[in-house]
Amino acid sequence: MKIAIITTINGQHQEIQVNGHQTLLEFLRHNLKLKGTVEGCSVGVCGSCTVLIDGKPVSSCLTLASNIEGKQVTTIEGLSQNGDFDPVQQPFSSTKPSSAAFAPPG
């Protein structure tokens, strides 16, 4: 069943249709092609699927897409401003990893 919602994603007003059972992670990756939010553990503990909803961090793998009705969602893609990297994005901007012990999922 499709559900019509109005939301804001990365500063862009959206009038969209989502499946009732679809997670926000699935919607962002498959429908909007925003690939920065990735699935890691699928149980909301690893943090790789974290997005901001109304400024608060949320696991998108545990959130239904229909629950973003009337809310503002910010993904990693939406953090940069005026073409400059956000401090969260900065460590991933170089081609060399900052630590051999850390590898982003995906």
DSSP file (Angstrom, degrees, kcal/mol; ACC not computed):
  #  RESIDUE AA STRUCTURE BP1 BP2  ACC     N-H-->O    O-->H-N    N-H-->O    O-->H-N    TCO  KAPPA ALPHA  PHI   PSI    X-CA   Y-CA   Z-CA
    1    1 A M              0   0    0      0, 0.0    19,-2.3     0, 0.0     2,-0.3   0.000 360.0 360.0 360.0 128.7    0.0    0.0    0.0
    2    2 A K  E     -A   19   0A   0     17,-0.2     2,-0.4    18,-0.1    17,-0.2  -0.648 360.0-159.6 -86.8 141.6    1.4    3.4   -1.0
    3    3 A I  E     -A   18   0A   0     15,-3.1    15,-2.6    -2,-0.3     2,-0.4  -0.988  11.8-138.0-123.7 127.9    1.2    6.3    1.4
    4    4 A A  E     +A   17   0A   0     -2,-0.4     2,-0.3    13,-0.2    13,-0.2  -0.724  31.7 171.5 -85.4 129.0    1.4    9.9    0.3
    5    5 A I  E     -A   16   0A   0     11,-2.9    11,-2.4    -2,-0.4     2,-0.5  -0.947  28.7-142.6-135.4 158.3    3.6   12.1    2.5
    6    6 A I  E     +A   15   0A   0     -2,-0.3    64,-3.7     9,-0.2     2,-0.3  -0.988  39.3 142.4-119.5 129.1    5.0   15.6    2.5
    7    7 A T  E     -A   14   0A   0      7,-2.5     7,-3.4    -2,-0.5     2,-0.4  -0.893  46.6-114.5-152.2 175.7    8.5   16.0    4.0
    8    8 A T  E     -Ab  13  72A   0     63,-2.2    65,-3.5    60,-0.3     2,-0.5  -0.992  26.4-173.4-124.5 123.7   11.8   17.9    3.6
    9    9 A I  E >  S-Ab  12  73A   0      3,-2.4     3,-1.8    -2,-0.4    65,-0.2  -0.970  73.9 -18.6-121.6 119.4   14.9   15.9    2.7
   10   10 A N  T 3  S-     0   0    0     63,-3.3    -1,-0.2    -2,-0.5    64,-0.1   0.876 129.4 -51.1  52.6  41.8   18.2   17.7    2.6
   11   11 A G  T 3  S+     0   0    0     62,-0.4     2,-0.6     1,-0.2    -1,-0.3   0.415 113.7 118.5  82.1  -2.0   16.5   21.0    2.4
   12   12 A Q  E <   -A    9   0A   0     -3,-1.8    -3,-2.4     2,-0.0    -1,-0.2  -0.876  65.2-127.9-104.8 122.3   14.3   20.0   -0.5
   13   13 A H  E     -A    8   0A   0     -2,-0.6     2,-0.4    -5,-0.2    -5,-0.2  -0.457  33.0-167.9 -63.4 132.4   10.5   20.0   -0.1
   14   14 A Q  E     -A    7   0A   0     -7,-3.4    -7,-2.5    -2,-0.2     2,-0.6  -0.990  26.0-169.3-131.2 131.1    9.2   16.6   -1.2
   15   15 A E  E     +A    6   0A   0     -2,-0.4     2,-0.3    -9,-0.2    -9,-0.2  -0.957  40.0 161.2-112.1 106.6    5.6   15.3   -1.9
   16   16 A I  E     -A    5   0A   0    -11,-2.4   -11,-2.9    -2,-0.6     2,-0.5  -0.792  42.3-128.7-132.2 164.0    6.3   11.6   -2.2
   17   17 A Q  E     -A    4   0A   0     -2,-0.3     2,-0.3   -13,-0.2   -13,-0.2  -0.965  29.2-177.5-113.6 129.6    4.7    8.1   -2.2
   18   18 A V  E     -A    3   0A   0    -15,-2.6   -15,-3.1    -2,-0.5     2,-0.3  -0.912  31.1-108.3-124.5 153.1    6.2    5.5    0.1
   19   19 A N  E >   -A    2   0A   0     -2,-0.3     3,-1.3   -17,-0.2    47,-0.3  -0.602  29.4-125.4 -75.5 142.0    5.3    1.8    0.7
   20   20 A G  T 3  S+     0   0    0    -19,-2.3    46,-0.2    -2,-0.3    -1,-0.1   0.774 109.6  41.0 -59.6 -28.8    3.7    1.3    4.1
   21   21 A H  T 3  S+     0   0    0    -20,-0.2     2,-0.3    43,-0.1    -1,-0.3   0.401  89.8 115.0 -99.4   0.3    6.3   -1.4    5.1
   22   22 A Q    <   -     0   0    0     -3,-1.3    43,-2.9     1,-0.1    44,-0.4  -0.534  60.7-133.4 -80.8 132.7    9.4    0.4    3.6
   23   23 A T  B  >  -E   64   0B   0     -2,-0.3     4,-2.4    41,-0.3    41,-0.3  -0.403  21.7-116.0 -76.3 160.7   12.1    1.6    5.9
   24   24 A L  H  > S+     0   0    0     39,-3.4     4,-2.9    36,-0.7     5,-0.2   0.885 117.3  56.7 -62.6 -38.4   13.5    5.1    5.6
   25   25 A L  H  > S+     0   0    0     35,-1.9     4,-2.3    38,-0.4     5,-0.3   0.939 108.5  45.8 -57.2 -49.1   16.9    3.5    4.7
   26   26 A E  H  >>S+     0   0    0     34,-0.3     4,-2.9     1,-0.2     5,-0.7   0.918 113.7  49.5 -61.4 -44.2   15.3    1.6    1.8
   27   27 A F  I  X>S+     0   0    0     -4,-2.4     5,-1.9     1,-0.2     4,-1.4   0.933 111.9  47.2 -62.7 -46.7   13.5    4.7    0.6
   28   28 A L  I  <5S+     0   0    0     -4,-2.9     6,-2.9     3,-0.2    -1,-0.2   0.922 120.9  36.9 -61.4 -44.7   16.5    6.9    0.7
   29   29 A R  I  <5S+     0   0    0     -4,-2.3     4,-0.2     4,-0.2    -2,-0.2   0.929 128.3  29.1 -76.2 -46.5   18.7    4.4   -1.1
   30   30 A H  I  <5S+     0   0    0     -4,-2.9    -3,-0.2    -5,-0.3    -2,-0.2   0.887 129.8  30.8 -87.9 -41.2   16.3    2.9   -3.6
   31   31 A N  I  <<S+     0   0    0     -4,-1.4    -3,-0.2    -5,-0.7    -4,-0.1   0.907 132.6  28.2 -87.2 -44.1   13.8    5.6   -4.4
   32   32 A L  S   <S-     0   0    0     -5,-1.9    -3,-0.2     2,-0.1    -4,-0.1   0.533  95.7-131.5 -96.5  -6.4   15.9    8.8   -3.9
   33   33 A K        +     0   0    0     -6,-0.3     2,-1.0    -4,-0.2    -4,-0.2   0.797  51.8 151.7  60.9  31.2   19.2    7.2   -4.9
   34   34 A L    >   +     0   0    0     -6,-2.9     3,-0.6    -7,-0.2    -1,-0.2  -0.809  16.6 175.9 -91.4  97.9   20.9    8.8   -1.8
   35   35 A K  T 3   +     0   0    0     -2,-1.0    -1,-0.1     1,-0.2    -6,-0.1   0.441  56.5  86.4 -90.1  -1.0   23.7    6.2   -1.3
   36   36 A G  T 3  S+     0   0    0      2,-0.1     2,-0.6     1,-0.0    -1,-0.2   0.814  77.4  72.0 -69.5 -29.7   25.5    7.8    1.6
   37   37 A T  S <  S-     0   0    0     -3,-0.6     2,-0.3   -12,-0.1    12,-0.2  -0.790  76.0-176.4 -86.9 118.7   23.2    6.2    4.2
   38   38 A V        -     0   0    0     10,-1.7     2,-0.5    -2,-0.6    23,-0.1  -0.812  28.8-113.8-123.2 158.2   24.1    2.5    4.2
   39   39 A E        +     0   0    0     -2,-0.3    67,-0.1     1,-0.2    -2,-0.0  -0.766  41.9 154.1 -89.6 128.9   23.0   -0.6    5.9
   40   40 A G  S    S-     0   0    0     -2,-0.5    -1,-0.2    65,-0.1    66,-0.1   0.668  74.6  -1.5-114.3 -78.4   25.4   -2.1    8.4
   41   41 A C  S    S-     0   0    0      1,-0.0    -2,-0.1     0, 0.0     0, 0.0   0.659  76.2-139.6 -96.5 -18.4   24.0   -4.2   11.2
   42   42 A S  S    S+     0   0    0      1,-0.1    -3,-0.0     0, 0.0    -1,-0.0   0.533  87.9  79.9  68.0   9.1   20.2   -3.9   10.4
   43   43 A V  S    S-     0   0    0     19,-0.0    -1,-0.1     0, 0.0    16,-0.1   0.271 105.6-108.1-127.1   9.4   19.4   -3.6   14.1
   44   44 A G  S    S+     0   0    0     14,-0.0    15,-0.1     1,-0.0    18,-0.0   0.681  91.0  99.3  79.6  20.1   20.2    0.1   14.7
   45   45 A V        +     0   0    0      1,-0.0    -1,-0.0    14,-0.0    14,-0.0   0.683  68.9  60.4-110.3 -20.8   23.4   -0.3   16.7
   46   46 A C  S    S-     0   0    0      1,-0.1    -1,-0.0     0, 0.0     0, 0.0   0.790  88.3-137.5 -82.4 -27.1   26.3    0.3   14.3
   47   47 A G    >   +     0   0    0      1,-0.0     3,-1.5     2,-0.0    11,-0.1   0.350  68.3 118.3  91.2  -6.5   25.4    3.8   13.2
   48   48 A S  T 3  S+     0   0    0      1,-0.3   -10,-1.7   -11,-0.1    -9,-0.0   0.725  78.8  47.5 -69.5 -18.6   26.0    3.5    9.5
   49   49 A C  T 3  S+     0   0    0    -12,-0.2    11,-1.5     2,-0.1    -1,-0.3   0.271  82.6 137.4-101.9  11.1   22.3    4.2    8.7
   50   50 A T  E <   +C   59   0A   0     -3,-1.5     2,-0.3     9,-0.2     9,-0.2  -0.355  22.1 166.8 -66.6 131.8   22.1    7.3   10.9
   51   51 A V  E     -C   58   0A   0      7,-2.3     7,-2.7    -2,-0.1     2,-0.5  -0.864  36.6-109.5-129.6 167.4   20.2   10.3    9.6
   52   52 A L  E     -CD  57  74A   0     22,-2.7    22,-2.7    -2,-0.3     2,-0.6  -0.898  25.5-170.2-101.5 127.9   18.9   13.4   11.3
   53   53 A I  E >  S-CD  56  73A   0      3,-2.7     3,-1.7    -2,-0.5    20,-0.2  -0.972  83.0 -18.2-116.3 116.3   15.2   13.8   11.7
   54   54 A D  T 3  S-     0   0    0     18,-3.4    -1,-0.2    -2,-0.6    19,-0.1   0.865 130.8 -53.6  51.6  38.5   14.3   17.3   12.9
   55   55 A G  T 3  S+     0   0    0     17,-0.4    -1,-0.3     1,-0.2    18,-0.1   0.420 116.0 111.3  83.8  -0.4   18.0   17.5   14.0
   56   56 A K  E <  S-C   53   0A   0     -3,-1.7    -3,-2.7     1,-0.0    -1,-0.2  -0.895  72.8-112.0-110.2 135.8   18.0   14.3   16.1
   57   57 A P  E     +C   52   0A   0      0, 0.0     2,-0.3     0, 0.0    -5,-0.2  -0.433  41.8 175.4 -68.0 134.7   20.0   11.2   15.1
   58   58 A V  E     -C   51   0A   0     -7,-2.7    -7,-2.3    -2,-0.2     2,-0.8  -0.989  36.6-116.2-139.6 143.2   17.8    8.3   14.1
   59   59 A S  E >   -C   50   0A   0     -2,-0.3     3,-1.4    -9,-0.2     4,-0.4  -0.735  23.0-161.5 -79.9 111.5   18.6    4.8   12.8
   60   60 A S  T 3  S+     0   0    0    -11,-1.5   -35,-1.9    -2,-0.8   -36,-0.7   0.706  85.9  66.3 -70.7 -17.9   16.9    4.8    9.3
   61   61 A C  T 3  S+     0   0    0      1,-0.2    -1,-0.3   -37,-0.2   -38,-0.1   0.684 108.2  39.9 -74.3 -15.7   17.0    1.0    9.2
   62   62 A L  S <  S+     0   0    0     -3,-1.4     2,-0.5     2,-0.1    -1,-0.2   0.385 101.3  86.5-109.7   0.3   14.5    1.0   12.1
   63   63 A T  S    S-     0   0    0     -3,-0.4   -39,-3.4    -4,-0.4   -38,-0.4  -0.883  74.9-129.1-108.2 128.9   12.3    3.9   11.0
   64   64 A L  B >   -E   23   0B   0     -2,-0.5     3,-1.7   -41,-0.3   -41,-0.3  -0.540  17.4-129.9 -72.3 140.5    9.4    3.5    8.6
   65   65 A A  G >  S+     0   0    0    -43,-2.9     3,-1.6     1,-0.3    -1,-0.1   0.834 107.3  63.9 -59.6 -32.7    9.6    5.9    5.7
   66   66 A S  G >  S+     0   0    0    -44,-0.4     3,-1.0   -47,-0.3    -1,-0.3   0.701  88.7  71.0 -65.8 -17.9    5.9    6.9    6.4
   67   67 A N  G <  S+     0   0    0     -3,-1.7    -1,-0.3     1,-0.2    -2,-0.2   0.484  81.1  72.8 -78.8  -1.8    7.0    8.3    9.8
   68   68 A I  G X   +     0   0    0     -3,-1.6     3,-2.4    -4,-0.1   -60,-0.3   0.343  64.0 138.5 -93.9   8.7    8.9   11.2    8.2
   69   69 A E  T <  S-     0   0    0     -3,-1.0   -62,-0.2     1,-0.3     3,-0.1  -0.321  81.0   0.0 -52.3 124.2    5.6   13.0    7.3
   70   70 A G  T 3  S+     0   0    0    -64,-3.7    -1,-0.3     1,-0.2     2,-0.2   0.565 111.8 114.8  72.9   9.5    6.0   16.7    8.1
   71   71 A K    <   -     0   0    0     -3,-2.4   -63,-2.2   -65,-0.3     2,-0.5  -0.643  66.9-118.7-110.6 166.3    9.6   16.3    9.3
   72   72 A Q  E     -b    8   0A   0     -2,-0.2   -18,-3.4   -65,-0.2     2,-0.4  -0.929  28.0-166.0-105.7 122.8   13.0   17.4    8.1
   73   73 A V  E     -bD   9  53A   0    -65,-3.5   -63,-3.3    -2,-0.5     2,-0.5  -0.910   4.2-170.0-110.6 133.2   15.4   14.7    7.2
   74   74 A T  E     - D   0  52A   0    -22,-2.7   -22,-2.7    -2,-0.4     2,-0.2  -0.988   4.9-173.8-124.2 124.1   19.1   15.3    6.7
   75   75 A T    >   -     0   0    0     -2,-0.5     3,-1.1   -24,-0.2     4,-0.4  -0.488  47.4 -90.9-101.5 177.7   21.4   12.6    5.3
   76   76 A I  G >  S+     0   0    0      1,-0.3     3,-1.1   -26,-0.2     4,-0.5   0.846 128.1  58.7 -58.0 -33.8   25.2   12.7    4.9
   77   77 A E  G 3  S+     0   0    0      1,-0.2     3,-0.4     2,-0.1    -1,-0.3   0.797 102.4  54.1 -65.8 -27.6   24.7   14.2    1.4
   78   78 A G  G <  S+     0   0    0     -3,-1.1    -1,-0.2     1,-0.2    -2,-0.2   0.460  88.8  78.7 -87.8  -1.1   22.7   17.1    3.0
   79   79 A L  S <  S+     0   0    0     -3,-1.1    -1,-0.2    -4,-0.4    -2,-0.1   0.822  72.6  87.5 -78.1 -31.0   25.4   18.1    5.5
   80   80 A S        -     0   0    0     -4,-0.5     2,-0.4    -3,-0.4     5,-0.2  -0.400  61.4-160.6 -72.3 146.9   27.7   20.0    3.0
   81   81 A Q  B >   -F   84   0C   0      3,-1.2     3,-2.1     1,-0.1    -2,-0.0  -0.995  67.5  -5.6-130.6 133.2   26.9   23.7    2.5
   82   82 A N  T 3  S-     0   0    0     -2,-0.4    -1,-0.1     1,-0.3     3,-0.1   0.801 127.4 -59.2  56.8  31.6   28.1   25.8   -0.5
   83   83 A G  T 3  S+     0   0    0      1,-0.3     2,-0.3    -3,-0.0    -1,-0.3   0.424 109.3 123.0  81.1  -2.3   30.1   22.9   -1.8
   84   84 A D  B <   -F   81   0C   0     -3,-2.1    -3,-1.2     1,-0.1    -1,-0.3  -0.714  66.4-110.4 -93.9 143.8   32.3   22.7    1.4
   85   85 A F        -     0   0    0     -2,-0.3    -1,-0.1    -5,-0.2    -5,-0.0  -0.451  26.5-124.3 -70.1 142.0   32.5   19.5    3.3
   86   86 A D    >>  -     0   0    0    -10,-0.2     4,-1.9    -2,-0.1     3,-1.0  -0.505  32.6-105.6 -73.3 153.5   30.9   19.4    6.8
   87   87 A P  T 34 S+     0   0    0      0, 0.0    -1,-0.1     0, 0.0    -2,-0.1   0.798 123.5  56.6 -54.6 -27.8   33.3   18.4    9.6
   88   88 A V  T 34 S+     0   0    0      1,-0.2     4,-0.2     2,-0.1    -3,-0.0   0.861 111.4  42.2 -69.8 -34.7   31.6   14.9    9.6
   89   89 A Q  T X4 S+     0   0    0     -3,-1.0     3,-1.6     1,-0.2     4,-0.4   0.749  93.6  84.6 -82.1 -25.8   32.4   14.5    5.9
   90   90 A Q  G >< S+     0   0    0     -4,-1.9     3,-1.8     1,-0.3     4,-0.4   0.841  83.9  54.6 -51.6 -47.0   35.9   15.8    6.0
   91   91 A P  G 3  S+     0   0    0      0, 0.0     3,-0.3     0, 0.0    -1,-0.3   0.763 110.4  48.8 -62.1 -21.3   37.7   12.6    7.0
   92   92 A F  G <  S+     0   0    0     -3,-1.6    -2,-0.2    -4,-0.2    -3,-0.1   0.435  90.3  83.0 -95.5   0.3   36.2   10.8    4.1
   93   93 A S  S <  S+     0   0    0     -3,-1.8    -1,-0.2    -4,-0.4     2,-0.2   0.727  78.7  73.1 -80.0 -21.5   37.1   13.4    1.5
   94   94 A S  S    S-     0   0    0     -4,-0.4     4,-0.1    -3,-0.3     0, 0.0  -0.500  82.2-127.5 -89.1 162.8   40.6   12.2    0.9
   95   95 A T  S    S+     0   0    0     -2,-0.2    -1,-0.1     2,-0.1    -3,-0.0   0.633  91.4  76.5 -83.1 -13.0   41.5    9.0   -1.0
   96   96 A K  S    S-     0   0    0      2,-0.0    -2,-0.2     1,-0.0    -3,-0.0  -0.850  88.1-119.0-100.5 130.6   43.7    7.8    1.9
   97   97 A P        -     0   0    0      0, 0.0     3,-0.1     0, 0.0    -5,-0.1  -0.350  12.0-138.3 -64.9 146.6   42.0    6.4    5.0
   98   98 A S  S    S+     0   0    0      1,-0.2     2,-0.3    -7,-0.2    -6,-0.1   0.703  87.4  19.5 -79.3 -18.5   42.6    8.2    8.2
   99   99 A S    >   -     0   0    0      3,-0.3     3,-1.2     1,-0.1    -1,-0.2  -0.971  61.1-144.9-152.1 134.3   43.0    5.0   10.2
  100  100 A A  T 3  S+     0   0    0     -2,-0.3    -1,-0.1     1,-0.2    -2,-0.0   0.701 102.6  60.6 -70.2 -17.4   43.7    1.5    9.2
  101  101 A A  T 3  S+     0   0    0      1,-0.1     2,-0.5    -3,-0.0    -1,-0.2   0.498  99.1  65.6 -87.6  -3.7   41.5    0.3   12.0
  102  102 A F    <   +     0   0    0     -3,-1.2    -3,-0.3     2,-0.0    -4,-0.1  -0.973  51.7 167.0-126.1 128.2   38.4    2.1   10.6
  103  103 A A        -     0   0    0     -2,-0.5    -3,-0.0    -6,-0.1     0, 0.0  -0.979  35.8-122.6-136.0 124.5   36.6    1.3    7.3
  104  104 A P        -     0   0    0      0, 0.0    -2,-0.0     0, 0.0   -56,-0.0  -0.416  37.1-108.2 -64.9 139.1   33.1    2.8    6.6
  105  105 A P              0   0    0      0, 0.0   -65,-0.1     0, 0.0   -67,-0.0  -0.219 360.0 360.0 -64.3 156.3   30.6    0.1    5.9
  106  106 A G              0   0    0    -67,-0.1   -66,-0.0   -66,-0.1   -67,-0.0   0.414 360.0 360.0 106.3 360.0   29.3   -0.4    2.3
